[in-house]
Amino acid sequence: MTRRGRGDLLPLILAYSKIGLLGFGGGYAVLSFIRQELVERRGWLSRHEFDEMVEMAALAPGAVTTNVLSAIAFRRAGTAGLLAGLLAALWPSFLLILLLAQVGALAHNRWVEGAYRGLEMAVVGLLADVAVSLWNDLPRHRYLRVLPLAAAAATLLGANPAATVLLAALSGYGLGHFQGWLPAPRAPKTPAPPKSPSACP
């Protein structure tokens, strides 16, 4: 995926506003909608590139969806795209928070509570979709397939998420190094020998 110019700002703003308006569930649950909108519908990056971006965003501090959207926007239209994309994605949530702060009584309305329960069930399905996509992108290696299960077990046992991610990254590198599925390092390019001056007649 190559960086584009500022002419991509309008499509970027429209796409990110749509994600901000319709991306219910927050966190990893929104990743399924982001992938559908930016990968499958608009073709801005491949599924493999998107999964790699999610994995790298998980290592960075902050919300993973914000990190992913920031990276895609920056690669599409540089710093201007980064700022415009984040504003477009966040303004719906900002307005909704202001609205809920003014009408806090709605939070205890039975219709609103019912909608919350429905959204919670939908989020479970969205999270499952993201997990399956990341699982399918893993290299077909039996040792590496153990890591997601071990990370899930550690999380259920109350382990620190940051420590789990760090240990998983170190384990993945170690397993890849000793099992030989990591790509070999590229050999440094050697400068071409200088051409000998041609003899004058």
Buried (B, 14 or more C-beta within 10 A) or exposed (E): BEEBEEEBBEBBBEBBBBBBBEBBBEEBBBBBBBBEBBBEEEEBBEEEBBBBBBBEBBEEEEBBBBBBBBBBBBBBBBEBBBBBBBBBBBBBEEEEEEEEEEEEEEEEEEEEEEEEEEBEEEBEEBBEBBBEBBEEBBEEBEBBEEBBEEBEEBEEEEEEEEEBBEBBBEBBEEBBEEEEEEEEEEEEEEEEEEEEEEEEE
